[in-house]
């Protein structure tokens, strides 16, 4: 009989490097999408869509739309997870405003941009998930449902994304919504396939 799997806590240095990497990757995904006029899934996508409608900064809106979900995170997932998530959201909001001043694209194909945005965002989210944090919002709800009933976090987020992209049809041209949906599918499939409790447990 094999020994039970033992989880090890991450050190402070490991958490710090993971937070810088995870939030930077997620922000980079948003930079790809914003350059193309696309949207992201989940609360990040809601923030981007609202920025197109209102003209307000994406970083500010992303931070604001996540505020209501912290109560759920605190009650259901604990203060440690909530604090880590709040830090991750704040860092991502800062990167989203900083990166466009340092990164510019002469040409970016929409299909490739959507795929790259989905890939780097999926990687960034998995890094944060495995260090006991998320980017708030639907990610918090998805992780709570995964912990409680075993429903994959990626599939919960995909359901929200479907509703979000339906709303986006009233704001963006159909081709842009289509490319945005491609990126969101990549994000959620990556998380749904790779972020599993039977393969990696621990925060």
WOZI-V531410 format. One record per residue. N is the residue number from 1. RES is the residue in one letter. SS is DSSP state (hx for helix, st for strand, lp for the rest). Layout:
BEGIN
n=[N	N]
res=[RES	RES]
ss=[SS	SS]
END
This chain:
BEGIN
n=[1	2	3	4	5	6	7	8	9	10	11	12	13	14	15	16	17	18	19	20	21	22	23	24	25	26	27	28	29	30	31	32	33	34	35	36	37	38	39	40	41	42	43	44	45	46	47	48	49	50	51	52	53	54	55	56	57	58	59	60	61	62	63	64	65	66	67	68	69	70	71	72	73	74	75	76	77	78	79	80	81	82	83	84	85	86	87	88	89	90	91	92	93	94	95	96	97	98	99	100	101	102	103	104	105	106	107	108	109	110	111	112	113	114	115	116	117	118	119	120	121	122	123	124	125	126	127	128	129	130	131	132	133	134	135	136	137	138	139	140	141	142	143	144	145	146	147	148	149	150	151	152	153	154	155	156	157	158	159	160	161	162	163	164	165	166	167	168	169	170	171	172	173	174	175	176	177	178	179	180	181	182	183	184	185	186	187	188	189	190	191	192	193	194	195	196	197	198	199	200	201	202	203]
res=[X	X	X	X	X	X	X	X	X	X	X	X	X	X	X	X	X	X	X	X	X	X	X	X	X	X	X	X	X	X	X	X	X	X	X	X	X	X	X	X	X	X	X	X	X	X	X	X	X	X	X	X	X	X	X	X	X	X	X	X	X	X	X	X	X	X	X	X	X	X	X	X	X	X	X	X	X	X	X	X	X	X	X	X	X	X	X	X	X	X	X	X	X	X	X	X	X	X	X	X	X	X	X	X	X	X	X	X	X	X	X	X	X	X	X	X	X	X	X	X	X	X	X	X	X	X	X	X	X	X	X	X	X	X	X	X	X	X	X	X	X	X	X	X	X	X	X	X	X	X	X	X	X	X	X	X	X	X	X	X	X	X	X	X	X	X	X	X	X	X	X	X	X	X	X	X	X	X	X	X	X	X	X	X	X	X	X	X	X	X	X	X	X	X	X	X	X	X	X	X	X	X	X]
ss=[lp	lp	lp	lp	lp	lp	lp	lp	lp	lp	lp	hx	hx	hx	hx	hx	hx	hx	hx	hx	hx	hx	hx	hx	hx	hx	hx	hx	hx	hx	hx	hx	hx	hx	hx	hx	lp	lp	lp	lp	lp	hx	hx	hx	hx	hx	hx	hx	hx	hx	hx	hx	hx	hx	lp	lp	lp	hx	hx	hx	hx	hx	hx	hx	hx	hx	hx	hx	hx	hx	hx	hx	hx	hx	hx	hx	hx	hx	hx	hx	hx	hx	hx	hx	hx	hx	hx	hx	hx	hx	hx	hx	hx	hx	hx	hx	hx	hx	hx	lp	lp	lp	lp	lp	lp	lp	lp	lp	lp	hx	hx	hx	hx	hx	hx	hx	hx	hx	hx	hx	hx	hx	hx	hx	hx	hx	hx	hx	hx	lp	lp	lp	lp	lp	lp	lp	lp	hx	hx	hx	hx	hx	hx	hx	hx	hx	hx	hx	hx	lp	lp	lp	hx	hx	hx	hx	hx	hx	hx	hx	hx	hx	hx	hx	hx	hx	hx	hx	lp	lp	lp	lp	lp	hx	hx	hx	hx	hx	hx	hx	hx	hx	hx	hx	hx	hx	hx	hx	hx	hx	hx	hx	hx	hx	lp	lp	lp	lp	lp	lp	lp	lp	lp]
END
